[in-house]
Amino acid sequence: MALPATGPIFLASVKGTGVNSRNNTGLWGLDSRGFIRQLLRNGDVLGDYTVKKFTLLTSVPGAFSATRSFNNAGGVTAFVSFANRPQALIFIGIP
């Protein structure tokens, strides 16, 4: 778990009804109000694209590869592959 000034973010696997190996990995973060928010998860639909997998760009040893990056406000950047083959760099701001 990463512990920046604005709260932790973490990668986790989930279980439950409708969850399988294609959608069980996600990224969550603590927002400025103290709530845990799902930020990105395999299987999420972003516009016309379904997230197949993602890799965080700034990994920190001991932090499960999760850290905030690129600004002081507390965002995270990921390289995302989509089910229909396109790829993108995505910056996720955390309010």
C-alpha positions as CSV (number, residue, x, y, z in Angstrom):
1,M,0.0,0.0,0.0
2,A,1.3,3.5,-0.8
3,L,0.9,6.2,1.8
4,P,1.1,9.6,0.2
5,A,-0.2,12.7,2.0
6,T,-3.6,12.5,0.4
7,G,-4.3,8.9,1.5
8,P,-3.4,5.4,0.4
9,I,-4.1,3.7,-3.0
10,F,-3.9,-0.1,-3.4
11,L,-4.3,-2.9,-5.9
12,A,-6.5,-5.8,-4.9
13,S,-8.3,-8.8,-6.2
14,V,-12.0,-9.2,-5.6
15,K,-14.3,-12.2,-5.4
16,G,-18.1,-12.6,-5.7
17,T,-21.0,-13.2,-8.0
18,G,-20.1,-12.3,-11.6
19,V,-16.4,-11.9,-10.8
20,N,-13.9,-14.0,-12.7
21,S,-10.2,-13.8,-13.8
22,R,-11.1,-11.2,-16.4
23,N,-12.4,-8.7,-13.9
24,N,-11.1,-9.5,-10.5
25,T,-8.1,-7.0,-10.3
26,G,-8.7,-3.4,-9.5
27,L,-7.2,-0.2,-8.1
28,W,-8.8,1.6,-5.2
29,G,-7.9,4.9,-3.4
30,L,-8.8,7.0,-0.4
31,D,-10.3,10.3,-1.6
32,S,-10.0,13.6,0.2
33,R,-13.2,13.0,2.1
34,G,-11.9,9.7,3.5
35,F,-13.9,7.3,1.3
36,I,-12.4,4.4,-0.5
37,R,-13.2,4.6,-4.2
38,Q,-12.7,2.1,-7.0
39,L,-10.5,3.9,-9.5
40,L,-10.0,1.3,-12.2
41,R,-10.8,-2.4,-12.6
42,N,-10.3,-5.0,-15.3
43,G,-13.7,-5.3,-17.1
44,D,-14.6,-1.6,-16.6
45,V,-16.2,0.0,-19.6
46,L,-14.7,3.4,-20.5
47,G,-16.8,4.9,-23.3
48,D,-16.8,2.2,-26.1
49,Y,-13.8,0.3,-24.6
50,T,-13.6,-2.5,-22.0
51,V,-10.5,-2.6,-19.9
52,K,-8.6,-5.9,-20.4
53,K,-5.7,-5.2,-18.1
54,F,-3.7,-2.3,-16.8
55,T,-0.2,-1.6,-15.4
56,L,0.7,1.3,-13.2
57,L,3.5,3.4,-14.5
58,T,5.2,4.4,-11.3
59,S,5.8,1.3,-9.2
60,V,7.4,1.6,-5.8
61,P,9.0,-1.5,-4.1
62,G,7.0,-2.4,-1.0
63,A,3.9,-0.6,-2.2
64,F,2.4,-3.3,-4.3
65,S,3.2,-1.3,-7.4
66,A,0.7,1.4,-6.4
67,T,1.7,5.0,-6.0
68,R,0.4,8.4,-6.9
69,S,2.2,10.1,-9.7
70,F,2.8,13.3,-11.8
71,N,1.1,15.8,-9.5
72,N,0.7,16.8,-5.8
73,A,-3.1,16.5,-6.0
74,G,-2.9,12.7,-5.9
75,G,-3.5,11.1,-9.2
76,V,-2.2,7.8,-10.6
77,T,-1.2,6.9,-14.2
78,A,-1.7,3.6,-15.9
79,F,-1.0,1.9,-19.2
80,V,-4.3,0.3,-20.2
81,S,-5.0,-2.4,-22.7
82,F,-8.6,-2.7,-24.0
83,A,-10.4,-5.9,-25.1
84,N,-10.7,-4.7,-28.7
85,R,-6.9,-4.2,-28.9
86,P,-6.2,-0.4,-28.5
87,Q,-4.0,0.8,-25.7
88,A,-3.8,4.1,-23.8
89,L,-2.1,6.0,-21.1
90,I,-4.7,7.1,-18.6
91,F,-4.3,9.6,-15.7
92,I,-6.9,9.1,-12.9
93,G,-7.4,12.1,-10.6
94,I,-8.5,11.4,-7.1
95,P,-10.6,14.1,-5.6
